[in-house]
């Protein structure tokens, strides 16, 4: 745990030098009845400029006859911000998942009130990825093969290369998610997620493409109901 805290501290201090999609997050503590989760999450991402996201909300877990479902409501807090002062729209996220041993259905709604019509802080616009996502995930042990459709909204930047990009972009592809869990000691559990996306939707972007835009790995540490993780 001490090493993890040192790594989190180092990442927070060195965020401007980290590559895109690198971030830290913590939160979601189980309280009250076992079926309720509530918590707070902070994420630091960015390439040259750190972007801070903060969200608080609750998650309701419910056991179904054929598996488990959960619904999470995580509205963004008012102090979600970028360090250079450009406005970052608050985000409302509603996620619902019904999962059985064979198939998982995920529906995620992301809404941004109004995309800022300004020069973006982060050229590749990771922090403005909003839209709708839904996929079916056949459960294959610890490996999930997902078919996903996504829609993304981008502002029409006046002084950026975004002016040549469509305002709405959509894509579909396959996601392969590998998950591995390891129990270190009682009440302490780590889990690793790795996701690869095909086809590479970054080919849609003619300026400043990000080759690994949809590739992501997550290491999650769970201890005494408190979850902390690294995502890159």
C-alpha angles and dihedrals in degrees: 000000000000092000090050091052090050090051091050091049092049092050092049092052096043098040095122091061096048122102123251117292093021108132149141129230138175139174143070104125118190110239139169113357116020090246095061127080125183131171154125128262132196123187129188116199137154145109108234097354123042115238118204122209123185128184137169130185144107140278126211118205120198129182114226127197089251099037138304137312133191138187122201128192114194115167114186118249123243096251094063099130150152120238095235094060099250112141118260113198117235113250131221115201127187117179127183126182132181112189134183131170090272112028135027124195116200126186118181123181119195120183130185116190095218129345111235115253094217141102104287120240093219111043096210091052100224091154093057097055102130135149139082130320130184132162145160115231119195106214111236106173106277093344124083125194108199135190110206138182120198137182122198132196123208130182120243098248113208096204101029140076088255089088089081094052126088116259091230123034127181134188142170132205148130125288122200112199122188119195128190126179128196127184109212098179138333111310092005118100133162126200130188125203125189123184130191122187126207130224099032102243091193086083086078089070114078095185123059097349118199108218095198096038094133099032111101139165128194132193113196126190118196120191128164091342094308117114125203126172149170122227128189 
